[in-house]
């Protein structure tokens, strides 16, 4: 099966929408205007990375305890066919991005994937998503 990679290596991002109060937004705009950050997104990304750094030890412990893959995890048609030939059912557990290849049929996905738990983003075509709908937790 594919080896996990750092998300940054593949350039994957997801859009996130947040609601802020007008006072918080105004303070962000002030910091941007004063040159502390290049734009609102820069400040928000910096704040998120700071908080993730503060909690890095807790994240590492949880990843180890829950046997999660961190980063990018691709599942190709060949990967799933090997699992099927071995009589294995996969439990996909990823912090980051899990991708099911476009050439994977809904039938193969259903026959080989027992559960999907992704903290981040899960990419699969619509037919595979539908086939796995009751297994995506």
N, C-alpha and C positions, 0 to 999 in steps of 0.2 A: 504494500500500500504506500501511498505518497507520504513523504516525510513532512512534518510541520515546518513551516517557514515563518519568518517574521512578516507581519502584515505590511510593514513599511516597505519591504522589498518588492511587493507587488503593487504598491500605490493605492490600495483599496481604502475608500472612505465611505462613510454613510452620512447622510444628512440628518441632522438632529434639530428639532424645533423646540425652543423653550419660551416660556412666558416669564417676563420680568416686570417688576413694578417700575413705574416711571422714574422714581428716585434712583433705583439701582441703574437703570438705563442711562439716566442723566450723568451719574458718576462715571460710568463706563465711557460715555462720550467725552466727558471732561478729561479723563486720562488719555484717551486717544488724541484729543485736540492738543494736549500738552506734550505729546510725543512719547509717552511711556510705552505705548503700543501702536502698531501700524494701523489697526482697525479693530472693530468689536470682536471679530472672530479670533484674532491674535490673543486678546485678553482672555477670552473664554477658554481657548485651548490651553493657555498657560495655567489658568486656574484649575482646570481639570487635571492636567499633568501633575501639578503640585499636590493635589489631593490624592491622586493615584500613588505618587511617591510616598506620601505620608503613610498610606495604608499598604505599601508594597509587601511587607512581611505577612500581613494577614491574607493578602491575595495569594502569595506563594504557598502558605500553609493550606489554604482551602483548595487550591489547584491540586496539591499533592494528596490531600485527603479524599477528594472526589475523583481522582484520576482523570483530570481534564487535560485535553490538548490545548496548548496556548499558541495562538498564531493562526496560520492558514492551514486548512486541511482539505485537500481535494480528494474526491472519490470518483475514480474513473469507472468506465464500464468493465474494464479488465479486473479492477480491484473487486468489484461486486461479483463478477463471474467466478473469481478465485474463492471468495467467501462461500458462494453457492455450492461450488464443487466440493468444498471442505465441510459442507453442512453447517456453516457458521451463520449466526445472526449477529449483525453489528449493532452496537450501542454507540451512536455518535454523540460525543460529549466534547464541545469545543468552546473555548473562550477566545473569540476573535471572529474568524470567517470560516464557515464550512460550505464547500461547493460540491454539488453533484453534477457530473458532466452532462452535457446536453444529449449525448448519445445513449444515456441510460434510459431504458424503457420503464414505464410505471410498474409493469409486472416484475421486472428484475429488482427494482427498488423495494417493492412490497415483499418480495421473497427473501430479501437479504438484510433489510434494515428493520430492527426491532424497535428502536427508539431514537429520537433526535432531541438533544438538549443543546441549544446554542445560546450562549450569552454574547451577543454581538450581532452577526448577520448570517443568515442561511440562504444560499442561492441555489435554486433548482428550478427547472422549467415548470410551467403551470400543471402539466399532467402528473409529474412526479410529486409535486407538492400536494395535489389532490389525492394521489394514491397513499401518501404518508400522513394525511391530515390527522388521523386519530393517533398517530405515533409521535407527533411533534409536541413536545411538552414545553 
